[in-house]
Amino acid sequence: MTAPILVTGAAGFVGHATAHRLLARGERVIGVDIVNDYYDPALKQARLASFEGMDGFTFHRLDIAEPDAIASLMRQHGITRVVHLAAQAGVRHSIDHPFAYERSNLAGHLAVLEACRHQPGFEHLVYASSSSIYGDKPMGGQGFREDEPAIAPVSLYAATKRAGELMSQSYATLYGFPQTGLRFFTAYGPWGRPDMAYFSFTRRILAGEPIEIFGEGRMARDFTYIDDIVDGIVGVLDRPHDGGEHRILNIGGSHPVGLMSMIATLEAALSREAIKIMKPMQPGDVTATYADVSRLHALTGYRPKVALEEGLGRFVKWYRDYHRV
């Protein structure tokens, strides 16, 4: 029998969706998560509840930054494939809570690397990085490419994700096990994170509260629907590098959308107009993101399928159902 796949951050947005996709294709999945209170733990518990009664899923509540715990779990189950999605997210949160990023994104990533390199027959580590590592670079006419320098992060969050990439590169060089880092571009959709703009805007618009629009509305994001994100993750997981090398790939929609256009699309999906308050750019934010996904396409055939209008419509339906509004 094939060994189970370890998914860290299984109570999180992307981890929850990835675990469900792997289970749907007949894999066994071991999910781990610390289930912290960065945002409402009830949403994380609801995500975990969606696995109840499903064959092949086992959950362990643990801190990935505890190296003995993660290594013991991998040894116990003979795990040879890991999708490492656990992290402390949030650009703005890092301003006031820097040590949370040190523990989860640095110590946690290192603990996973160590566990993988000591695991007999280890096959592939796929881990989450972020488009934030590109810094506040001009968007231009082409997407951000993986071979561009990533040397000017504008948030601690971005710095820790770039540090994780460098740690993985060193481990690939030293120990030769396959690794793929995935730079996610603004994942969104049902079961998403409440701290993301589209989610918080939805709550406020439905409550009749004003929304704060930072950067005077001049920002743009490469929104990527959760199903497209998972397509990329699973496609990459199935294709480890033969030489045991480390590679980095973008996963994005490859179609940046202006913030005001996103808000207009959300207003249409909600059939309500937002009360808007314009604010200056906040520390740590970047002006625009734009993914060049040509490398991911060449490897897996990846093509984003869900446009923002459809994706936000699906999110709004989920939000109304989940919150009964």
Buried (B, 14 or more C-beta within 10 A) or exposed (E): EEBBBBBBBBBBBBBBBBBBBBBEEEBBBBBBBBBEEBBEEEBBEBBBEEBEEEEBBBBBEBBBBBBEBBBEBBEEBEBBBBBBBBBBBBBBBBBEBBEBBBBBBBBBBBBBBBBBBEBEEBBBBBBBBBBBBBBBBEBEEEBBEBEEEBEEBBBBBBBBBBBBBEBBBEBBEEBEBBBBBBBBBBBBBBBBBEBBBBBBBBBBBBEEEEBEBBBEBBBBBBBBBBBBBBBBBBBBBEBBBEEBBBBBBBBBBBBBBBBBEBBBBBBBBBEEEBEBEEEEBEEBBBBBBBBBBBBBBEBBEBEBEBBBEEBBBBBBEBBEEEEEE
